[in-house]
């Protein structure tokens, strides 16, 4: 697939680089890694995300060039959609504006929407695929690009704590450090530069902690009322799911976030025993074996009961 992409980069002049809505670290940092590299090669680049760049990632080089709207008459020689899983999560309109569309992803069951479909489920992060592509292009990787690539890996491996922290992840991260990346500055930007209101929101969310009677799954919830009371929004909930996940004995953590009057985004994290990607697909969502999500309609008690009932079955000792 890399060989098919190289002439497109070589011959193209105007590029779009996009990632999924409600972007995480891999989505935003891989977008910026590729966009910065293409600009350094003299290309005209539009970096797009419909939700913009969350505050947690505004230390990344080039973040201020990410746009949330693209002119309706804009046409691109090629578009890269990164880490999206489904085109609709980046923007269905993209396909009609790009002469060639390239899907680069590491999610299982990623939609085959591009003219070029490059999906490697074994990659620890989409940023690793961007790294492979840029190495094949043959241009030196700048410090700005290296900073973004390192961030994709740090973010998607849970700071090298998750099972996807494979030898390639450590190798690429080490190479980025050798190029001048300061691990502390990135860790500080991600984890030690949070807004006060985020902690106030967390203070409201933690009392909702609910651990199953069997102790194998646990949940935390954020409602619209909590957002209103603290002046926060969805991006302030990043990593909240790690609190129930950290409980001894918990195999699956769940995060319920209200997105409408009777609609909830449900995030799942697994320690490996349960494939939460498959579980999320049962509910119309998707994701990885250990990290996935879906959106469900209904009052919170109904949504919780539905999810808890399914998990109780999956985690039954008799299975």
C-alpha positions in Angstrom: 0.0 0.0 0.0 2.9 2.4 0.7 4.1 1.9 -2.8 0.7 3.0 -4.1 0.7 6.1 -1.9 4.2 7.4 -2.7 3.5 8.6 -6.3 0.3 10.3 -5.1 2.4 12.3 -2.6 5.1 13.0 -5.2 2.8 14.2 -7.9 0.1 15.9 -5.9 0.0 19.5 -4.9 -3.0 20.0 -2.7 -3.9 17.6 0.1 -6.5 17.2 2.8 -5.7 15.4 6.0 -8.6 14.5 8.3 -9.4 12.3 11.3 -12.5 11.3 13.3 -14.8 13.5 15.3 -14.2 13.8 19.1 -10.5 13.2 18.3 -8.2 11.4 20.7 -4.4 11.7 20.8 -3.8 9.3 17.9 -6.3 11.0 15.7 -5.0 14.6 16.2 -1.3 13.8 16.5 -1.3 11.6 13.4 -3.2 14.3 11.4 -0.6 16.9 12.5 2.4 14.5 11.8 1.3 14.0 8.2 0.1 17.5 7.6 3.4 19.0 8.9 5.5 16.6 6.9 3.6 17.4 3.7 3.9 21.1 4.3 7.7 20.7 4.9 7.8 18.9 1.5 6.3 22.0 -0.1 2.7 20.8 -0.5 -0.4 22.8 0.1 -2.3 21.1 3.0 -5.6 21.5 4.8 -5.7 19.7 8.2 -9.4 19.2 9.2 -11.3 17.9 12.2 -14.9 18.8 12.6 -14.5 19.1 16.4 -11.1 20.9 16.3 -8.2 20.2 18.5 -9.0 19.5 22.2 -7.1 21.6 24.7 -5.0 18.7 25.9 -3.3 18.5 22.5 -2.7 22.2 21.9 0.9 21.9 22.7 1.5 20.0 19.4 3.3 21.8 16.6 0.8 23.1 14.0 -2.4 22.5 16.0 -3.6 26.1 15.3 -3.7 25.2 11.5 -6.4 22.6 12.0 -9.7 23.9 10.6 -13.2 22.9 11.5 -14.7 23.9 8.2 -13.5 23.5 4.6 -14.8 25.8 1.8 -17.5 24.0 -0.3 -15.6 24.7 -3.5 -12.3 23.2 -2.2 -11.0 20.3 -4.2 -7.9 18.2 -3.4 -5.6 16.1 -5.4 -5.7 13.6 -2.5 -7.3 13.2 0.9 -6.0 11.2 3.8 -8.5 10.0 6.4 -6.7 8.8 9.5 -7.8 6.7 12.4 -11.5 7.1 11.5 -13.0 3.6 11.2 -15.9 5.0 9.2 -15.9 7.9 6.7 -18.9 9.5 8.4 -16.8 10.0 11.5 -14.5 12.3 9.6 -17.1 13.7 7.2 -18.9 11.9 4.4 -18.4 15.0 2.1 -14.7 14.3 1.9 -15.0 11.6 -0.7 -16.5 13.9 -3.2 -13.8 16.6 -2.8 -10.7 14.4 -3.3 -9.6 13.0 -6.6 -8.0 10.1 -4.6 -9.0 9.1 -1.1 -6.7 7.2 1.2 -7.9 5.4 4.3 -5.1 4.8 6.9 -6.2 3.1 10.1 -5.5 0.4 12.6 -9.0 -0.3 13.8 -10.5 -3.7 13.1 -13.4 -3.7 10.7 -12.4 -0.3 9.4 -14.7 0.7 6.6 -13.3 0.3 3.1 -14.2 3.7 1.8 -11.0 4.8 0.1 -9.4 4.4 -3.3 -6.5 3.1 -1.2 -7.3 1.1 1.9 -4.3 0.7 4.2 -5.4 -0.8 7.5 -3.0 -2.7 9.8 -4.7 -3.9 12.9 -1.4 -5.0 14.4 -0.1 -1.4 14.5 -0.1 0.2 17.9 -1.3 3.5 16.6 -2.3 5.1 13.3 0.7 7.4 13.9 3.0 4.3 13.4 1.6 3.9 9.9 2.2 7.6 9.2 5.8 7.0 10.4 6.2 4.0 8.1 4.9 6.2 5.2 7.2 9.1 5.9 10.2 6.8 6.2 9.4 5.5 2.7 9.1 9.0 1.4 12.7 9.4 2.3 12.7 12.9 3.7 14.2 13.6 7.2 11.7 13.6 10.0 11.7 17.0 11.6 11.4 17.6 15.3 7.8 18.9 14.8 6.8 15.7 13.0 8.6 13.5 15.5 6.8 15.2 18.4 3.5 14.4 16.8 4.4 10.8 16.1 5.7 10.2 19.6 2.4 11.6 21.0 0.3 9.2 18.9 2.1 6.2 20.4 2.2 7.5 24.0 -1.6 8.3 23.8 -2.8 5.1 22.1 -0.6 2.7 24.3 -1.7 4.3 27.5 1.8 5.6 28.1 3.1 2.1 27.1 0.9 0.3 29.6 -1.5 -1.4 27.2 -1.0 -4.7 25.4 -0.5 -2.9 22.1 2.8 -1.4 23.4 4.7 -3.8 21.1 8.4 -3.7 20.0 7.6 -1.4 17.1 6.0 1.1 19.4 9.1 1.3 21.5 11.4 1.3 18.5 9.5 4.2 16.8 9.2 6.1 20.1 12.9 5.6 20.8 13.8 6.9 17.3 11.6 10.0 17.9 13.5 10.7 21.2 16.8 10.3 19.3 15.6 13.0 17.0 15.1 15.4 19.9 11.7 14.7 21.3 11.5 15.5 25.1 9.3 12.7 26.7 8.7 14.9 29.8 7.4 17.8 27.8 4.9 15.6 26.0 3.8 13.8 29.2 3.4 17.1 30.9 1.3 18.5 28.0 -0.9 15.4 28.1 -1.3 14.7 31.8 -0.2 17.6 33.9 -1.6 20.6 32.2 -5.3 20.1 32.9 -7.9 22.7 33.5 -9.3 23.2 37.0 -12.9 22.6 35.7 -11.9 19.1 34.6 -11.1 18.2 38.2 -14.4 19.7 39.3 -16.2 17.6 36.8 -14.3 14.5 37.9 -15.4 15.3 41.5 -19.1 15.0 40.3 -18.4 11.9 38.3 -16.6 9.8 40.8 -19.6 9.4 43.1 -21.4 7.7 40.3 -18.9 4.8 40.4 -20.8 1.5 40.2 -19.0 -1.8 40.6 -20.8 -5.0 39.7 -21.7 -7.5 42.4 -19.2 -9.9 40.9 -16.5 -7.2 40.8 -15.5 -7.8 37.2 -17.0 -4.7 35.6 -17.4 -1.1 36.8 -18.8 2.1 35.4 -18.7 5.9 35.8 -21.1 8.4 34.4 -21.1 12.0 33.3 -24.5 13.7 32.7 -25.6 16.9 30.9 -26.3 18.4 34.3 -22.7 17.8 35.4 -21.4 19.5 32.3 -23.7 22.5 32.9 -22.7 22.7 36.6 -19.0 22.9 35.8 -19.0 24.7 32.5 -17.3 21.7 30.9 -17.8 19.6 27.8 -16.9 16.2 26.3 -13.2 16.8 25.9 -12.8 17.3 29.7 -13.8 13.6 30.2 -10.8 12.2 28.5 -9.3 9.3 30.5 -12.2 9.3 33.1 -12.7 5.7 32.1 -9.3 4.8 33.6 -10.7 5.2 37.1 -13.1 2.2 37.0 -10.5 0.4 34.9 -7.9 0.7 37.6 -9.9 -1.2 40.2 -8.5 -4.5 41.2 -10.5 -7.4 39.7 -12.3 -5.3 37.1 -12.0 -6.8 33.6 -14.2 -4.2 31.8 -14.7 -0.5 32.5 -17.6 1.4 31.1 -18.0 5.2 30.8 -21.5 6.6 30.1 -21.4 10.2 28.7 -24.7 11.9 28.0 -24.9 13.4 24.5 -28.6 14.2 24.2 -31.8 14.2 26.3 -32.0 10.4 26.2 -28.8 9.5 24.4 -25.5 8.2 25.8 -22.1 7.5 24.4 -20.8 4.4 26.0 -17.0 3.8 26.2 -15.6 0.4 27.0 -12.1 -0.6 28.1 -11.0 -4.2 28.6 -8.0 -5.7 30.3 -8.0 -8.4 27.7 -10.4 -11.2 28.7 -13.4 -9.6 26.9 -13.4 -8.3 23.3 -15.1 -5.0 23.8 -14.8 -4.2 20.1 -17.2 -7.1 19.4 -19.4 -5.9 22.3 -19.6 -2.4 20.9 -20.5 -3.7 17.4 -23.5 -5.5 19.0 -24.6 -2.0 20.0 -23.9 -0.4 16.6 -20.5 0.9 17.5 -17.0 -0.4 17.0 -13.4 -0.3 18.1 -10.5 -2.5 19.2 -10.4 -5.7 21.3 -9.5 -3.6 24.4 -11.0 -0.2 23.6 -14.3 0.5 21.9 -17.5 2.5 22.1 -21.1 2.9 20.9 -24.0 5.3 21.3 -27.3 4.1 22.8 -30.7 5.7 23.0 -32.8 5.7 26.2 -32.9 6.9 29.7 -29.7 6.3 31.7 -31.2 3.4 33.8 -32.3 1.6 30.7 -29.0 2.1 28.9 -27.1 1.0 32.0 -29.2 -2.1 32.5 -28.8 -3.1 28.9 -25.0 -2.8 29.0 -24.7 -4.4 32.5 -26.9 -7.3 31.6 -24.8 -8.1 28.5 -21.5 -7.8 30.5 -22.8 -10.0 33.3 -23.4 -12.7 30.7 -20.0 -12.2 29.0 -18.2 -12.3 32.3 -20.2 -15.1 33.9 -18.0 -17.7 35.6 -19.7 -20.5 33.6 -18.5 -19.1 30.3 
